[in-house]
Amino acid sequence: MARVSSKFSKTRTTPYDVAEHLRTPEEMAAYLDAWLEEEPYDVPGFAKALGDIA
């Protein structure tokens, strides 16, 4: 049986940590503001966002 090669290579991914990109209090506040604007009633999500900046 012939071996079939794929045109596509496997993509390698790495985990994204937003906390690595929030360096200043202004960036942290903007992150929380954006979260509240997008999902104002998602309490568990907002708690996670607070954990991201803690």
Secondary structure as GFF3:
##gff-version 3
##sequence-region A 1 54
A	DSSP	three_ten_helix	18	21	.	.	.	ID=ss1
A	DSSP	alpha_helix	25	38	.	.	.	ID=ss2
A	DSSP	alpha_helix	43	53	.	.	.	ID=ss3
###
